[in-house]
Amino acid sequence: MENFPEGKFLATVKIGPKGQIVIPKEVRDMFSLNPGDSLVLMADKGQGIALQPFSYVESFWKAVNPVKDGEQK
């Protein structure tokens, strides 16, 4: 693919027979993704599909919904 600015990446991936995709190594390295890491899949019929590392979503959720001492999640 074409060269993109640092921190940007675009690629085409294919869905395998078991519904799996391979995340390109450059992207895994960019986000420090390792085997066994969790990703959050977000889908909107009008907007498309996005993947986010669970740690990013978890950090965001904690920032917008802080748990006070003694409260349960």
Jmol script that loads the backbone (N, CA, C; Angstrom):
load data "model"
ATOM      1  N   MET A   1       0.833  -1.182   0.000  1.00  0.00           N
ATOM      2  CA  MET A   1       0.000   0.000   0.000  1.00  0.00           C
ATOM      3  C   MET A   1       0.880   1.250   0.000  1.00  0.00           C
ATOM      4  N   GLU A   2       0.266   2.358  -0.171  1.00  0.00           N
ATOM      5  CA  GLU A   2       0.930   3.658  -0.203  1.00  0.00           C
ATOM      6  C   GLU A   2       1.524   4.003   1.171  1.00  0.00           C
ATOM      7  N   ASN A   3       2.568   4.823   1.173  1.00  0.00           N
ATOM      8  CA  ASN A   3       3.153   5.274   2.440  1.00  0.00           C
ATOM      9  C   ASN A   3       2.241   6.308   3.088  1.00  0.00           C
ATOM     10  N   PHE A   4       2.027   6.153   4.380  1.00  0.00           N
ATOM     11  CA  PHE A   4       1.197   7.070   5.149  1.00  0.00           C
ATOM     12  C   PHE A   4       2.053   7.729   6.216  1.00  0.00           C
ATOM     13  N   PRO A   5       1.610   8.872   6.738  1.00  0.00           N
ATOM     14  CA  PRO A   5       2.356   9.517   7.822  1.00  0.00           C
ATOM     15  C   PRO A   5       2.494   8.567   9.017  1.00  0.00           C
ATOM     16  N   GLU A   6       3.515   8.801   9.827  1.00  0.00           N
ATOM     17  CA  GLU A   6       3.727   7.965  11.006  1.00  0.00           C
ATOM     18  C   GLU A   6       2.482   7.959  11.882  1.00  0.00           C
ATOM     19  N   GLY A   7       2.134   6.782  12.375  1.00  0.00           N
ATOM     20  CA  GLY A   7       0.949   6.642  13.207  1.00  0.00           C
ATOM     21  C   GLY A   7      -0.319   6.384  12.419  1.00  0.00           C
ATOM     22  N   LYS A   8      -0.205   6.306  11.102  1.00  0.00           N
ATOM     23  CA  LYS A   8      -1.361   6.030  10.230  1.00  0.00           C
ATOM     24  C   LYS A   8      -1.078   4.754   9.447  1.00  0.00           C
ATOM     25  N   PHE A   9      -2.119   3.985   9.165  1.00  0.00           N
ATOM     26  CA  PHE A   9      -1.946   2.746   8.416  1.00  0.00           C
ATOM     27  C   PHE A   9      -3.256   2.404   7.723  1.00  0.00           C
ATOM     28  N   LEU A  10      -3.157   1.903   6.517  1.00  0.00           N
ATOM     29  CA  LEU A  10      -4.318   1.455   5.758  1.00  0.00           C
ATOM     30  C   LEU A  10      -3.941   0.170   5.049  1.00  0.00           C
ATOM     31  N   ALA A  11      -4.780  -0.837   5.156  1.00  0.00           N
ATOM     32  CA  ALA A  11      -4.516  -2.113   4.493  1.00  0.00           C
ATOM     33  C   ALA A  11      -5.839  -2.802   4.199  1.00  0.00           C
ATOM     34  N   THR A  12      -5.786  -3.737   3.293  1.00  0.00           N
ATOM     35  CA  THR A  12      -6.920  -4.606   3.013  1.00  0.00           C
ATOM     36  C   THR A  12      -6.627  -5.955   3.650  1.00  0.00           C
ATOM     37  N   VAL A  13      -7.583  -6.487   4.387  1.00  0.00           N
ATOM     38  CA  VAL A  13      -7.435  -7.822   4.968  1.00  0.00           C
ATOM     39  C   VAL A  13      -8.598  -8.673   4.480  1.00  0.00           C
ATOM     40  N   LYS A  14      -8.362  -9.970   4.410  1.00  0.00           N
ATOM     41  CA  LYS A  14      -9.414 -10.889   3.964  1.00  0.00           C
ATOM     42  C   LYS A  14      -9.946 -11.681   5.147  1.00  0.00           C
ATOM     43  N   ILE A  15     -11.215 -12.000   5.071  1.00  0.00           N
ATOM     44  CA  ILE A  15     -11.845 -12.845   6.078  1.00  0.00           C
ATOM     45  C   ILE A  15     -11.607 -14.290   5.672  1.00  0.00           C
ATOM     46  N   GLY A  16     -11.039 -15.069   6.600  1.00  0.00           N
ATOM     47  CA  GLY A  16     -10.762 -16.475   6.342  1.00  0.00           C
ATOM     48  C   GLY A  16     -12.019 -17.318   6.474  1.00  0.00           C
ATOM     49  N   PRO A  17     -11.903 -18.607   6.179  1.00  0.00           N
ATOM     50  CA  PRO A  17     -13.069 -19.496   6.209  1.00  0.00           C
ATOM     51  C   PRO A  17     -13.731 -19.606   7.585  1.00  0.00           C
ATOM     52  N   LYS A  18     -12.996 -19.317   8.650  1.00  0.00           N
ATOM     53  CA  LYS A  18     -13.568 -19.371   9.998  1.00  0.00           C
ATOM     54  C   LYS A  18     -13.999 -17.986  10.488  1.00  0.00           C
ATOM     55  N   GLY A  19     -14.038 -16.997   9.582  1.00  0.00           N
ATOM     56  CA  GLY A  19     -14.452 -15.649   9.946  1.00  0.00           C
ATOM     57  C   GLY A  19     -13.354 -14.828  10.600  1.00  0.00           C
ATOM     58  N   GLN A  20     -12.121 -15.293  10.537  1.00  0.00           N
ATOM     59  CA  GLN A  20     -11.006 -14.598  11.177  1.00  0.00           C
ATOM     60  C   GLN A  20     -10.313 -13.650  10.211  1.00  0.00           C
ATOM     61  N   ILE A  21      -9.720 -12.595  10.778  1.00  0.00           N
ATOM     62  CA  ILE A  21      -8.869 -11.702   9.995  1.00  0.00           C
ATOM     63  C   ILE A  21      -7.495 -11.671  10.653  1.00  0.00           C
ATOM     64  N   VAL A  22      -6.481 -11.315   9.881  1.00  0.00           N
ATOM     65  CA  VAL A  22      -5.137 -11.143  10.422  1.00  0.00           C
ATOM     66  C   VAL A  22      -4.869  -9.645  10.506  1.00  0.00           C
ATOM     67  N   ILE A  23      -4.502  -9.192  11.684  1.00  0.00           N
ATOM     68  CA  ILE A  23      -4.130  -7.790  11.860  1.00  0.00           C
ATOM     69  C   ILE A  23      -2.669  -7.668  11.443  1.00  0.00           C
ATOM     70  N   PRO A  24      -2.372  -6.801  10.472  1.00  0.00           N
ATOM     71  CA  PRO A  24      -0.993  -6.687   9.989  1.00  0.00           C
ATOM     72  C   PRO A  24      -0.003  -6.391  11.120  1.00  0.00           C
ATOM     73  N   LYS A  25       1.211  -6.926  10.980  1.00  0.00           N
ATOM     74  CA  LYS A  25       2.248  -6.769  11.997  1.00  0.00           C
ATOM     75  C   LYS A  25       2.496  -5.303  12.330  1.00  0.00           C
ATOM     76  N   GLU A  26       2.502  -4.442  11.321  1.00  0.00           N
ATOM     77  CA  GLU A  26       2.743  -3.022  11.572  1.00  0.00           C
ATOM     78  C   GLU A  26       1.707  -2.444  12.544  1.00  0.00           C
ATOM     79  N   VAL A  27       0.467  -2.880  12.405  1.00  0.00           N
ATOM     80  CA  VAL A  27      -0.598  -2.392  13.288  1.00  0.00           C
ATOM     81  C   VAL A  27      -0.451  -3.008  14.675  1.00  0.00           C
ATOM     82  N   ARG A  28      -0.140  -4.310  14.734  1.00  0.00           N
ATOM     83  CA  ARG A  28       0.080  -4.949  16.038  1.00  0.00           C
ATOM     84  C   ARG A  28       1.206  -4.249  16.788  1.00  0.00           C
ATOM     85  N   ASP A  29       2.274  -3.927  16.078  1.00  0.00           N
ATOM     86  CA  ASP A  29       3.398  -3.218  16.705  1.00  0.00           C
ATOM     87  C   ASP A  29       2.997  -1.808  17.133  1.00  0.00           C
ATOM     88  N   MET A  30       2.244  -1.113  16.286  1.00  0.00           N
ATOM     89  CA  MET A  30       1.825   0.263  16.569  1.00  0.00           C
ATOM     90  C   MET A  30       1.042   0.344  17.879  1.00  0.00           C
ATOM     91  N   PHE A  31       0.211  -0.675  18.148  1.00  0.00           N
ATOM     92  CA  PHE A  31      -0.639  -0.677  19.334  1.00  0.00           C
ATOM     93  C   PHE A  31      -0.178  -1.655  20.405  1.00  0.00           C
ATOM     94  N   SER A  32       1.016  -2.218  20.228  1.00  0.00           N
ATOM     95  CA  SER A  32       1.575  -3.193  21.182  1.00  0.00           C
ATOM     96  C   SER A  32       0.592  -4.328  21.451  1.00  0.00           C
ATOM     97  N   LEU A  33      -0.010  -4.855  20.391  1.00  0.00           N
ATOM     98  CA  LEU A  33      -0.952  -5.964  20.513  1.00  0.00           C
ATOM     99  C   LEU A  33      -0.189  -7.279  20.512  1.00  0.00           C
ATOM    100  N   ASN A  34      -0.591  -8.174  21.400  1.00  0.00           N
ATOM    101  CA  ASN A  34       0.053  -9.474  21.526  1.00  0.00           C
ATOM    102  C   ASN A  34      -0.995 -10.576  21.488  1.00  0.00           C
ATOM    103  N   PRO A  35      -0.577 -11.808  21.153  1.00  0.00           N
ATOM    104  CA  PRO A  35      -1.531 -12.918  21.177  1.00  0.00           C
ATOM    105  C   PRO A  35      -2.231 -12.984  22.537  1.00  0.00           C
ATOM    106  N   GLY A  36      -3.538 -13.151  22.504  1.00  0.00           N
ATOM    107  CA  GLY A  36      -4.329 -13.235  23.728  1.00  0.00           C
ATOM    108  C   GLY A  36      -4.909 -11.905  24.183  1.00  0.00           C
ATOM    109  N   ASP A  37      -4.442 -10.782  23.616  1.00  0.00           N
ATOM    110  CA  ASP A  37      -5.015  -9.480  23.970  1.00  0.00           C
ATOM    111  C   ASP A  37      -6.470  -9.415  23.509  1.00  0.00           C
ATOM    112  N   SER A  38      -7.274  -8.660  24.233  1.00  0.00           N
ATOM    113  CA  SER A  38      -8.683  -8.492  23.871  1.00  0.00           C
ATOM    114  C   SER A  38      -8.879  -7.215  23.071  1.00  0.00           C
ATOM    115  N   LEU A  39      -9.749  -7.301  22.079  1.00  0.00           N
ATOM    116  CA  LEU A  39     -10.148  -6.149  21.279  1.00  0.00           C
ATOM    117  C   LEU A  39     -11.651  -5.979  21.418  1.00  0.00           C
ATOM    118  N   VAL A  40     -12.110  -4.753  21.323  1.00  0.00           N
ATOM    119  CA  VAL A  40     -13.542  -4.470  21.320  1.00  0.00           C
ATOM    120  C   VAL A  40     -13.933  -4.196  19.875  1.00  0.00           C
ATOM    121  N   LEU A  41     -14.926  -4.917  19.378  1.00  0.00           N
ATOM    122  CA  LEU A  41     -15.431  -4.716  18.028  1.00  0.00           C
ATOM    123  C   LEU A  41     -16.682  -3.860  18.122  1.00  0.00           C
ATOM    124  N   MET A  42     -16.680  -2.757  17.395  1.00  0.00           N
ATOM    125  CA  MET A  42     -17.842  -1.870  17.352  1.00  0.00           C
ATOM    126  C   MET A  42     -18.375  -1.887  15.924  1.00  0.00           C
ATOM    127  N   ALA A  43     -19.670  -2.060  15.780  1.00  0.00           N
ATOM    128  CA  ALA A  43     -20.264  -2.120  14.445  1.00  0.00           C
ATOM    129  C   ALA A  43     -21.501  -1.236  14.388  1.00  0.00           C
ATOM    130  N   ASP A  44     -21.603  -0.505  13.305  1.00  0.00           N
ATOM    131  CA  ASP A  44     -22.749   0.346  13.040  1.00  0.00           C
ATOM    132  C   ASP A  44     -23.058   0.189  11.559  1.00  0.00           C
ATOM    133  N   LYS A  45     -24.257  -0.252  11.257  1.00  0.00           N
ATOM    134  CA  LYS A  45     -24.602  -0.538   9.867  1.00  0.00           C
ATOM    135  C   LYS A  45     -24.342   0.645   8.939  1.00  0.00           C
ATOM    136  N   GLY A  46     -24.524   1.858   9.422  1.00  0.00           N
ATOM    137  CA  GLY A  46     -24.303   3.041   8.598  1.00  0.00           C
ATOM    138  C   GLY A  46     -22.873   3.558   8.614  1.00  0.00           C
ATOM    139  N   GLN A  47     -22.128   3.264   9.674  1.00  0.00           N
ATOM    140  CA  GLN A  47     -20.787   3.822   9.844  1.00  0.00           C
ATOM    141  C   GLN A  47     -19.670   2.823   9.560  1.00  0.00           C
ATOM    142  N   GLY A  48     -19.938   1.537   9.729  1.00  0.00           N
ATOM    143  CA  GLY A  48     -18.908   0.536   9.469  1.00  0.00           C
ATOM    144  C   GLY A  48     -18.475  -0.195  10.727  1.00  0.00           C
ATOM    145  N   ILE A  49     -17.286  -0.798  10.649  1.00  0.00           N
ATOM    146  CA  ILE A  49     -16.739  -1.634  11.713  1.00  0.00           C
ATOM    147  C   ILE A  49     -15.440  -1.009  12.208  1.00  0.00           C
ATOM    148  N   ALA A  50     -15.232  -1.060  13.519  1.00  0.00           N
ATOM    149  CA  ALA A  50     -13.979  -0.569  14.102  1.00  0.00           C
ATOM    150  C   ALA A  50     -13.540  -1.524  15.199  1.00  0.00           C
ATOM    151  N   LEU A  51     -12.241  -1.650  15.373  1.00  0.00           N
ATOM    152  CA  LEU A  51     -11.659  -2.428  16.466  1.00  0.00           C
ATOM    153  C   LEU A  51     -10.848  -1.487  17.336  1.00  0.00           C
ATOM    154  N   GLN A  52     -10.953  -1.667  18.639  1.00  0.00           N
ATOM    155  CA  GLN A  52     -10.150  -0.900  19.592  1.00  0.00           C
ATOM    156  C   GLN A  52      -9.561  -1.878  20.599  1.00  0.00           C
ATOM    157  N   PRO A  53      -8.307  -1.673  20.996  1.00  0.00           N
ATOM    158  CA  PRO A  53      -7.772  -2.489  22.083  1.00  0.00           C
ATOM    159  C   PRO A  53      -8.645  -2.298  23.327  1.00  0.00           C
ATOM    160  N   PHE A  54      -8.928  -3.386  24.027  1.00  0.00           N
ATOM    161  CA  PHE A  54      -9.770  -3.313  25.221  1.00  0.00           C
ATOM    162  C   PHE A  54      -9.196  -2.322  26.229  1.00  0.00           C
ATOM    163  N   SER A  55      -7.877  -2.266  26.346  1.00  0.00           N
ATOM    164  CA  SER A  55      -7.258  -1.357  27.318  1.00  0.00           C
ATOM    165  C   SER A  55      -7.627   0.098  27.033  1.00  0.00           C
ATOM    166  N   TYR A  56      -7.761   0.492  25.759  1.00  0.00           N
ATOM    167  CA  TYR A  56      -8.155   1.862  25.409  1.00  0.00           C
ATOM    168  C   TYR A  56      -9.586   2.129  25.849  1.00  0.00           C
ATOM    169  N   VAL A  57     -10.458   1.188  25.574  1.00  0.00           N
ATOM    170  CA  VAL A  57     -11.871   1.347  25.922  1.00  0.00           C
ATOM    171  C   VAL A  57     -12.025   1.350  27.438  1.00  0.00           C
ATOM    172  N   GLU A  58     -11.288   0.466  28.115  1.00  0.00           N
ATOM    173  CA  GLU A  58     -11.345   0.387  29.576  1.00  0.00           C
ATOM    174  C   GLU A  58     -10.881   1.707  30.205  1.00  0.00           C
ATOM    175  N   SER A  59      -9.792   2.278  29.697  1.00  0.00           N
ATOM    176  CA  SER A  59      -9.287   3.562  30.213  1.00  0.00           C
ATOM    177  C   SER A  59     -10.318   4.668  30.013  1.00  0.00           C
ATOM    178  N   PHE A  60     -10.935   4.703  28.839  1.00  0.00           N
ATOM    179  CA  PHE A  60     -11.962   5.701  28.550  1.00  0.00           C
ATOM    180  C   PHE A  60     -13.137   5.537  29.507  1.00  0.00           C
ATOM    181  N   TRP A  61     -13.597   4.291  29.681  1.00  0.00           N
ATOM    182  CA  TRP A  61     -14.748   4.037  30.537  1.00  0.00           C
ATOM    183  C   TRP A  61     -14.464   4.477  31.973  1.00  0.00           C
ATOM    184  N   LYS A  62     -13.270   4.176  32.468  1.00  0.00           N
ATOM    185  CA  LYS A  62     -12.921   4.579  33.835  1.00  0.00           C
ATOM    186  C   LYS A  62     -12.872   6.097  33.966  1.00  0.00           C
ATOM    187  N   ALA A  63     -12.454   6.780  32.921  1.00  0.00           N
ATOM    188  CA  ALA A  63     -12.375   8.240  32.964  1.00  0.00           C
ATOM    189  C   ALA A  63     -13.757   8.886  32.994  1.00  0.00           C
ATOM    190  N   VAL A  64     -14.715   8.312  32.269  1.00  0.00           N
ATOM    191  CA  VAL A  64     -16.053   8.915  32.209  1.00  0.00           C
ATOM    192  C   VAL A  64     -16.998   8.355  33.263  1.00  0.00           C
ATOM    193  N   ASN A  65     -16.624   7.249  33.898  1.00  0.00           N
ATOM    194  CA  ASN A  65     -17.484   6.617  34.888  1.00  0.00           C
ATOM    195  C   ASN A  65     -16.632   6.167  36.078  1.00  0.00           C
ATOM    196  N   PRO A  66     -16.027   7.117  36.808  1.00  0.00           N
ATOM    197  CA  PRO A  66     -15.148   6.724  37.912  1.00  0.00           C
ATOM    198  C   PRO A  66     -15.922   6.029  39.026  1.00  0.00           C
ATOM    199  N   VAL A  67     -15.284   5.024  39.608  1.00  0.00           N
ATOM    200  CA  VAL A  67     -15.873   4.289  40.727  1.00  0.00           C
ATOM    201  C   VAL A  67     -15.292   4.867  42.008  1.00  0.00           C
ATOM    202  N   LYS A  68     -16.154   5.267  42.920  1.00  0.00           N
ATOM    203  CA  LYS A  68     -15.703   5.828  44.191  1.00  0.00           C
ATOM    204  C   LYS A  68     -15.319   4.699  45.136  1.00  0.00           C
ATOM    205  N   ASP A  69     -14.434   4.994  46.084  1.00  0.00           N
ATOM    206  CA  ASP A  69     -14.020   3.999  47.070  1.00  0.00           C
ATOM    207  C   ASP A  69     -15.238   3.393  47.747  1.00  0.00           C
ATOM    208  N   GLY A  70     -15.235   2.073  47.853  1.00  0.00           N
ATOM    209  CA  GLY A  70     -16.318   1.375  48.527  1.00  0.00           C
ATOM    210  C   GLY A  70     -17.494   1.030  47.634  1.00  0.00           C
ATOM    211  N   GLU A  71     -17.589   1.616  46.447  1.00  0.00           N
ATOM    212  CA  GLU A  71     -18.692   1.300  45.532  1.00  0.00           C
ATOM    213  C   GLU A  71     -18.326   0.107  44.676  1.00  0.00           C
ATOM    214  N   GLN A  72     -19.332  -0.638  44.297  1.00  0.00           N
ATOM    215  CA  GLN A  72     -19.114  -1.762  43.396  1.00  0.00           C
ATOM    216  C   GLN A  72     -19.256  -1.296  41.974  1.00  0.00           C
ATOM    217  N   LYS A  73     -18.585  -1.989  41.094  1.00  0.00           N
ATOM    218  CA  LYS A  73     -18.675  -1.671  39.660  1.00  0.00           C
ATOM    219  C   LYS A  73     -20.003  -2.104  39.105  1.00  0.00           C
TER     220      LYS A  73
END
end "model"
wireframe off; spacefill off
backbone 0.3
color backbone group
